[in-house]
């Protein structure tokens, strides 16, 4: 789509607290197993994702094409 002026990119978050998954992220057993695998040491918040979306929607990303932006606190790096 680049020749048509369209950048196609994606954001790949890990566990991000929302109303829909709060029950899981409030479960001590889940957090005990999950958090050691996240170098940031915490669950993501919607604001953590928002900045990435703003970047990809802005002219600052005009030369970014076909990119999968991991916003996961380092989860995929482990």
SVG drawing of the C-alpha trace seen along z (x, -y; Angstrom):
<svg xmlns="http://www.w3.org/2000/svg" viewBox="-15 -15 30 34">
<polyline fill="none" stroke="black" stroke-width="0.4" points="0.0,0.0 3.0,-2.3 2.8,-3.4 -0.7,-4.6 0.5,-6.7 -0.7,-4.2 1.6,-2.9 0.6,0.5 1.9,1.2 0.6,2.9 1.0,2.6 1.5,5.9 0.8,5.3 1.0,7.9 -1.3,7.9 -2.8,4.5 -5.3,3.7 -8.8,3.1 -12.2,3.7 -12.5,6.8 -9.4,8.5 -9.3,6.9 -10.5,10.2 -7.4,12.0 -4.9,9.3 -6.2,9.1 -5.6,12.8 -2.5,13.2 -1.8,16.6 -1.8,15.2 0.5,12.3 2.9,14.6 3.4,16.6 3.2,13.7 5.2,10.8 8.6,12.7 8.5,12.9 8.0,9.2 11.3,7.2 9.3,4.0 7.9,5.9 4.3,4.7 1.2,5.1 0.7,2.5 -1.8,-0.3 -3.8,-1.8 -1.5,-4.9 1.4,-2.6 -0.2,-1.8 -1.6,-5.2 1.8,-6.8 2.6,-4.1 -0.7,-4.6 -0.1,-8.4 3.3,-7.9 2.1,-5.5 -0.7,-7.9 1.6,-10.9 3.9,-12.1 6.8,-11.1 6.2,-7.5 6.0,-8.4 8.9,-6.2 7.8,-3.3 6.2,-0.6 5.3,3.0 6.4,2.8 5.1,4.7 5.7,2.6 5.9,4.6 4.7,2.6 5.0,5.4 7.3,4.3 10.0,6.6 7.9,9.8 8.9,10.9 12.6,10.2 12.8,12.8"/>
</svg>
